[in-house]
Amino acid sequence: MPDIHPDFSDSELKLIGQTLFERYDRMVALQTGDAEIQLRPDSDVLDTCPVVHWEERGAHFVVFKLGDARFKAQFFYNDATQYGTGKESFDNLGDCVVTLLQVQADHEQQMKGIRSGMTRLDIEGENYDGPLVI
């Protein structure tokens, strides 16, 4: 039988709301519900987890509560384009939401042709000698 995980607490929902307010400078509508996800790759059993969902700037965001102080997050544009944070789970909800927002913002910039974290070699190639110093 699938596991049932505890719901998001009021303080957890408030933390998510405050983090989104800091990011977007306005209140963002949160929706809560349950989702079935496969947590164990070696099993076909789906776990039922509480989820918080919101939409912003063309993307859908979800944060799953996997247990006490254990969270997973992803964003997507449609069913075929889903993205994770690169981390299996988080033990801190604030870190989970901030990382999710950062990964989505980086992805949004990449889609516009702007890449963060580029080095001189990425921009100019190996033949670049830097600016002329006089």
Residue frames relative to the residue before (quaternion, step in Angstrom):
aa qw qx qy qz dx dy dz
M 1.0000 0.0000 0.0000 0.0000 0.00 0.00 0.00
P 0.5075 -0.6720 0.4399 0.3120 3.62 -0.90 0.84
D 0.5185 -0.6299 0.4826 0.3185 3.53 -1.18 0.63
I 0.2023 -0.7297 0.6347 0.1543 3.55 -1.23 0.52
H 0.2303 -0.8062 0.5387 0.0825 3.54 -0.66 1.18
P 0.6101 -0.5796 0.3881 0.3756 3.61 -1.16 0.55
D 0.5496 -0.6154 0.4601 0.3278 3.56 -1.15 0.70
F 0.6012 -0.5114 0.4591 0.4077 3.54 -1.34 0.24
S 0.3915 -0.7056 0.5373 0.2451 3.57 -0.95 0.84
D 0.6671 -0.4851 0.3756 0.4227 3.56 -1.29 0.27
S 0.6627 0.5004 -0.3150 0.4596 3.60 0.97 -0.79
E 0.6287 0.5175 -0.3407 0.4699 3.61 1.07 -0.63
L 0.6494 0.5004 -0.3130 0.4794 3.59 0.99 -0.81
K 0.6305 0.5256 -0.3270 0.4683 3.57 1.04 -0.77
L 0.6351 0.5309 -0.3226 0.4590 3.60 0.98 -0.83
I 0.6478 0.4994 -0.3194 0.4784 3.59 0.92 -0.86
G 0.6648 0.5166 -0.2997 0.4488 3.58 0.89 -0.95
Q 0.6616 0.4998 -0.3008 0.4712 3.60 0.96 -0.85
T 0.6440 0.5205 -0.3187 0.4613 3.57 0.98 -0.82
L 0.6701 0.4823 -0.2969 0.4798 3.58 0.97 -0.83
F 0.6076 0.5419 -0.3525 0.4615 3.59 1.07 -0.68
E 0.6505 0.5057 -0.3119 0.4732 3.59 0.99 -0.82
R 0.6773 0.4993 -0.2896 0.4561 3.60 1.01 -0.76
Y 0.8203 0.2697 -0.1040 0.4936 3.57 0.80 -1.04
D 0.3791 -0.7567 0.4530 0.2800 3.60 1.31 -0.09
R 0.7261 0.2649 -0.2468 0.5846 3.55 1.10 0.78
M 0.6039 -0.5499 0.4265 0.3886 3.53 -1.27 0.33
V 0.1738 -0.7625 0.6175 0.0837 3.56 -1.05 0.82
A 0.4485 -0.6973 0.4932 0.2634 3.57 -0.87 0.97
L 0.1702 -0.7744 0.6053 0.0707 3.55 -0.85 1.05
Q 0.1339 -0.7539 0.6369 0.0896 3.52 -1.12 0.74
T 0.1756 -0.7762 0.5969 0.1021 3.55 -1.01 0.82
G 0.1434 0.7736 -0.6085 0.1032 3.51 -1.22 0.50
D 0.4760 -0.6161 0.5236 0.3460 3.51 -1.26 -0.50
A 0.0936 -0.7790 0.6185 0.0434 3.53 -1.17 0.65
E 0.3192 -0.7057 0.5938 0.2182 3.52 -1.20 0.56
I 0.0784 0.7922 -0.5985 0.0897 3.54 -0.72 1.11
Q 0.4450 -0.6674 0.5322 0.2709 3.51 -1.23 0.56
L 0.1511 -0.8275 0.5390 0.0438 3.56 -0.38 1.25
R 0.7487 0.3159 -0.1768 0.5553 3.56 1.16 -0.56
P 0.3724 -0.7706 0.4705 0.2148 3.58 -0.38 1.21
D 0.6790 0.4939 -0.2932 0.4572 3.59 1.16 -0.50
S 0.7142 0.3901 -0.2365 0.5308 3.59 1.29 0.11
D 0.4010 -0.7034 0.5340 0.2435 3.55 -1.16 0.63
V 0.4822 0.6775 -0.4251 0.3575 3.57 1.31 -0.06
L 0.2684 -0.7497 0.5857 0.1513 3.54 -0.98 0.91
D 0.2887 -0.7383 0.5861 0.1674 3.55 -1.05 0.83
T 0.3313 -0.7114 0.5817 0.2141 3.55 -1.10 0.71
C 0.0022 0.8132 -0.5781 0.0676 3.55 -0.65 1.19
P 0.4981 -0.6055 0.5155 0.3458 3.57 -1.12 0.59
V 0.0785 -0.7963 0.5995 0.0170 3.56 -1.06 0.74
V 0.1899 -0.7165 0.6569 0.1379 3.53 -1.24 0.64
H 0.0814 -0.8058 0.5864 -0.0144 3.53 -0.87 1.04
W 0.1085 0.7584 -0.6419 0.0306 3.55 -1.18 0.63
E 0.2849 -0.7328 0.5942 0.1693 3.53 -1.30 0.43
E 0.1584 0.7760 -0.5971 0.1274 3.52 -0.99 0.87
R 0.8679 0.0279 -0.0494 0.4934 3.56 -1.05 0.91
G 0.7421 -0.4381 0.2179 0.4581 3.56 0.94 0.91
A 0.6773 0.4522 -0.2852 0.5054 3.57 1.27 -0.02
H 0.3018 -0.6965 0.6221 0.1920 3.52 -1.30 0.54
F 0.1418 -0.7900 0.5948 0.0454 3.57 -0.93 0.95
V 0.0126 -0.7856 0.6186 0.0101 3.56 -1.06 0.76
V 0.0931 -0.7439 0.6593 0.0569 3.51 -1.15 0.80
F 0.2058 -0.7781 0.5879 0.0815 3.55 -0.75 1.14
K 0.2499 -0.7205 0.6212 0.1804 3.56 -1.09 0.70
L 0.2050 -0.8292 0.5161 0.0627 3.53 -0.40 1.31
G 0.7625 -0.1658 0.1363 0.6104 3.55 1.27 -0.34
D 0.7205 -0.3619 0.3039 0.5074 3.56 -1.24 -0.27
A 0.8518 -0.0568 -0.0132 0.5205 3.56 -0.74 1.14
R 0.6133 0.4803 -0.3927 0.4889 3.59 0.89 0.94
F 0.0311 0.8258 -0.5507 0.1175 3.54 -0.57 1.26
K 0.1097 -0.7500 0.6490 0.0651 3.53 -1.27 0.51
A 0.0624 -0.8210 0.5674 0.0082 3.60 -1.00 0.75
Q 0.0528 0.7723 -0.6329 0.0150 3.51 -1.28 0.50
F 0.1873 -0.7458 0.6195 0.1576 3.53 -1.31 0.24
F 0.0470 -0.7975 0.6014 0.0082 3.54 -1.21 0.49
Y 0.3743 -0.7027 0.5618 0.2247 3.50 -1.31 0.45
N 0.7507 -0.0987 0.0545 0.6509 3.54 1.23 -0.61
D 0.7478 -0.4109 0.2573 0.4536 3.59 -1.25 0.06
A 0.7072 0.4789 -0.2636 0.4484 3.59 1.08 -0.66
T 0.7576 0.3234 -0.1886 0.5347 3.61 1.18 -0.36
Q 0.1632 0.7835 -0.5719 0.1803 3.54 0.05 1.33
Y 0.1022 -0.8089 0.5790 0.0029 3.55 -0.94 0.94
G 0.2578 -0.7544 0.5861 0.1445 3.53 -1.08 0.80
T 0.6217 -0.5533 0.4127 0.3701 3.53 -1.32 -0.11
G 0.5179 -0.6223 0.4270 0.4027 3.56 1.24 -0.29
K 0.6918 0.3900 -0.2620 0.5483 3.56 1.30 -0.01
E 0.5321 -0.6701 0.4211 0.3008 3.57 -0.83 0.98
S 0.7718 -0.1832 0.1352 0.5937 3.58 0.93 -0.89
F 0.3180 -0.7224 0.5874 0.1787 3.53 -1.35 0.37
D 0.3059 -0.7354 0.5675 0.2087 3.57 -1.15 0.57
N 0.7055 0.3488 -0.2375 0.5694 3.58 1.33 0.11
L 0.4265 -0.7377 0.4648 0.2403 3.58 -0.57 1.15
G 0.6302 0.5394 -0.3365 0.4458 3.59 0.97 -0.79
D 0.6584 0.4964 -0.3040 0.4771 3.58 0.92 -0.90
C 0.6242 0.5533 -0.3302 0.4417 3.57 1.02 -0.83
V 0.7100 0.4550 -0.2652 0.4675 3.59 0.79 -1.03
V 0.6541 0.5072 -0.3191 0.4616 3.61 0.91 -0.86
T 0.6515 0.5036 -0.3167 0.4708 3.60 0.93 -0.84
L 0.6281 0.5349 -0.3277 0.4604 3.58 0.97 -0.84
L 0.6821 0.4820 -0.2866 0.4694 3.59 0.87 -0.92
Q 0.6476 0.5150 -0.3191 0.4620 3.60 1.02 -0.76
V 0.6582 0.5035 -0.3122 0.4646 3.58 0.92 -0.89
Q 0.6648 0.4899 -0.3105 0.4707 3.59 0.95 -0.83
A 0.6438 0.5116 -0.3284 0.4648 3.63 0.97 -0.78
D 0.6333 0.5096 -0.3264 0.4825 3.60 1.01 -0.77
H 0.6507 0.5116 -0.3142 0.4650 3.58 0.95 -0.85
E 0.6346 0.5320 -0.3200 0.4603 3.57 0.99 -0.85
Q 0.6586 0.4977 -0.3020 0.4768 3.60 0.99 -0.83
Q 0.6335 0.5268 -0.3283 0.4620 3.59 1.00 -0.79
M 0.6434 0.5181 -0.3258 0.4599 3.57 1.01 -0.78
K 0.6730 0.4558 -0.2847 0.5083 3.60 1.20 -0.49
G 0.5762 -0.6074 0.3663 0.4062 3.58 1.29 -0.02
I 0.5806 0.5438 -0.3813 0.4710 3.59 1.25 0.23
R 0.0767 -0.8138 0.5757 0.0212 3.57 -0.72 1.05
S 0.2902 -0.7522 0.5653 0.1744 3.56 -0.76 1.02
G 0.7705 0.3638 -0.2639 0.4521 3.53 -1.23 0.45
M 0.4035 0.7155 -0.4840 0.3016 3.60 1.21 0.29
T 0.2801 -0.7345 0.5931 0.1743 3.54 -1.15 0.66
R 0.7253 -0.4069 0.3217 0.4526 3.54 -1.32 0.08
L 0.6514 0.5230 -0.3186 0.4479 3.59 0.96 -0.83
D 0.6279 0.5319 -0.3374 0.4572 3.59 1.05 -0.71
I 0.7212 0.4591 -0.2465 0.4564 3.56 0.95 -0.89
E 0.8395 0.2317 -0.0704 0.4864 3.56 0.71 -1.09
G 0.4712 -0.6538 0.4674 0.3633 3.60 1.11 -0.39
E 0.7180 -0.4818 0.3014 0.4018 3.57 -1.29 0.07
N 0.6546 0.5391 -0.3217 0.4212 3.63 1.12 -0.42
Y 0.4924 0.6612 -0.4299 0.3681 3.60 1.21 0.05
D 0.1889 -0.8147 0.5431 0.0754 3.58 -0.78 1.06
G 0.5768 -0.5865 0.3766 0.4259 3.56 1.25 0.08
P 0.6787 -0.4827 0.3470 0.4313 3.55 -1.28 0.07
L 0.5467 -0.6006 0.4768 0.3363 3.52 -1.22 0.58
V 0.1974 -0.7753 0.5912 0.1020 3.56 -0.75 1.04
I 0.1483 -0.8043 0.5723 0.0592 3.59 -0.70 1.08
